[in-house]
Amino acid sequence: MEVKAIIRVSEHALKRLKERDIEINHVEQVIKEPFEVTDVRFGRKAAYRKLDSYYLVVIFEEQKDEIVIVTVLKVDITRLDRYGFNRI
């Protein structure tokens, strides 16, 4: 996915990054080079990649000139399936 928009991280996502010990550069990697992207609730999208021993899911909104990171999750393959990803 070619990202030309600015990536902005919401306050909620910043809290989750800290709580879940996720590095911001990993979030950017998921947005720029996702393994898969799917539509989720409220018009948002979810993207994921496998990183080390877990899958990183990034929930985001595409707006006119920016991508807003809503939240981030470290998940296993079972939870990944619940988000509706098909390529797992």
N, C-alpha and C positions, 0 to 999 in steps of 0.2 A: 504494500500500500504506500503510494508516494505521498508523503506529508509535506505540504507547502504552507499549511497554517501554523500559527503559533500554538504551542502546547502549554496550557495553563492548568495548574493543579489546584483543585478546590481545597478549602480548609479541612473538610472532612477527609479527603484523600491524604492530605499531609499528616493528619493524625494517624490514619491507618498505616501509612508508610512507616512511621516511627514505631507504632505498636507491634507491627508485624515484621520489623527489621528488614524492610525492602528498600533497596537502593533506587534512587530516582533514575539513574541511567538504565536500569533494567526495565523500568516503566517505559521510558523513551524507546528502548529497543523493541518492546512488544508493540507499541504504536507504529513504529516505522517498519518493522519486519515481523508482522504477526504470522503465526502458523495458520490461523483461521480467525475470521470475524463473523459474528452473528448478531442479529437484532435481538434486543431484550426489551423489557418493559419501558414504558414512558418515552418511547422514541429513542432510547439509548442503544448503544452497541457494546458488545463485549469482544475483546480480542485476547488471545492467549499465545503463549510460547512455553516450551519446556526449558526450565533453567535449573541446572544442578539436579537435585533430587525432588523437585516439585514443579508444578505448573503455575505460572503467574497469569492471573486473569486481571485484565484492566477494563473497568466499565467506564465508558466515556460518552460525551455528547459532541456531535459535530455541529458547530455554529458557523456563521457566515465567514469569519476570518480567524477562528481559533478552534482548537480541540480542547474540551474541558474534561480533565480526568475527574471522575466522580468518586470512585473508590478502587481499591486494589485488594486482591486476595491471593493467598497461597493455597492451592487446592491439590487434592489427589485426583486420580483418574475418575473415581466415582462421582465426585462433585462436579468435575468437568463435564461429564455426561448430562448432569441436571441442567446445565446452562444451555444445552441444545447444540453443542458443537458436534459436527458430523465426522470430522477427520481424525478422531482419537483412536 
